[in-house]
Amino acid sequence: MASTAAETELSPYERIGGLDTLRRITERFYDLMEEDPAYAELRKMHAPDLAPMRASLPMFLAGWCGGPRDWWEANPGKCMMSMHSPFPITKATAQQWAEAMRRAITDAAPEDREIADAMADVLERMAVGMGRA
């Protein structure tokens, strides 16, 4: 599907549906992590209480895709890699993260499928890139 001139003028943040959509994606992502046994290894890597991450991830994603940069201002000098460097991320858990995120994006059903698929692709490459042996 070719992008219209109006779509190319909008940021990915606006095209995905803004903070409300990013919150839906995040909620679904963490719900999958908590409920689906396919993500049990990934879930074990996280703190017992996912509430702080449920609040933080949509704010990170907002700034990352061209929206408000509140997360970035509250966490100067931090990035996805530095935030996750202390964790023993394996190729398997990185793939679990990517799969759960892709499912969450699909389930949240943003209207603009082109940007939703692009977001899932980039996040998958980032996650898989963090996986170690």
N, C-alpha and C positions, 0 to 999 in steps of 0.2 A: 504494500500500500504506500503510495507516494505521499509525502508530507505536504500539507498546504502551506501557503505563506504565513498564515496565522499561527500554525503549529510551530514553525521554525522560529518565530519570534518569542514564543513562550519558553520559559526555563523548564528543564525536566521536572523540577518541583511543581510547577504549575500544571504541566501536562499529566503528571501522575495523580493529581488531585489534592495536592497540598498536605498539610499536617494531618487532617482527618484520615486520609487514605493511608498515610505512613503509619498512623496509630493502628489502623485496622490490620495492616500487614504485620506489624510488630506483635500485636495481640495474637494473631493467628500463628505466627512463627513460634512464640513461646508456648502457646497451647499445644501445638504439634510436638514440641520438645518434651513437654510434660506428659502428654497422653499417648503418643505413638511409640511403641517399643522399638521401632526402627531407629529411633534417636536416643536410645537409652545411654549409650556411651557418651554422646555429646552432652546429655543432661547431667551426667555424673561430673563433668568438668566444671559445672556452674555452681554458684552458691545455692544453698537451700531456698532462699527467698529470691525469686526472680523479679520482684516488684521494682527494684532500682534499675534493672536492665530494661524492663518494660517501659519505664519512663525515659530512660536515656537514649535507647536506640532510635526512636522516631525523631528525636531532636538531632542526633548525629546524622541520620539520613536526610533530614531537611536541609542542613547546611551543605552536606555532601552533594546534593542534587540541585543546588542553586537557590535554596530558600533561606529563611532566617538562620543566622550563624550563631545562635545562642549557645549551643553545645560547644562550639569551637572557642568562643570567648570565655566560657567557664573552664575550659581545659586547654589553656595555651600550650603549644608545643606538643600536643598529643595527636596521634593518628591511629588508624586501625591497627597498624603493625606494632606500634609501641604499646598500645593498650593490651595487646594479646601476647606479647613476647614472653611473659613469665609462664604461660600455660603450655603444657605438653601437647600441642596440637599435632595429631597424626594425619596422614593422608586420609584415613578412614573418617576421622571426626570432621576434618575439613569438608569432605564430600557430604557427610551427613548435614552439616550446617548449610551447604549450598543447596542441597536437595530440599531441606525444610524451608529455606527462604524462597526458593522457586515455587514451592507449593503454596506458601503463604501469599506470595504476590498473586498467583493465579486465583486462589480462593478469595482474596480481597477484591478481585475483579475490577481493576481500574478500567475506565472507559477506553483510554488510549492504550491499546494492546501493544503497539509498536514501542512506546517508551517503557511499558511494563516489562516486555521481553528483553529490551536493551538493559534495563536495570538489573534484571535477574542474571543476565549474561555477565555483566561487569562484576557484580557481587560474587558470582560463582568463581570467576577468575581470581578475584582477590582472596577468597576463602581457600581455594585449592592452592594458591601460591603460598599460603601460610603453613600448609601441611608439611610435616617432616616425617621421616621414616617411621 
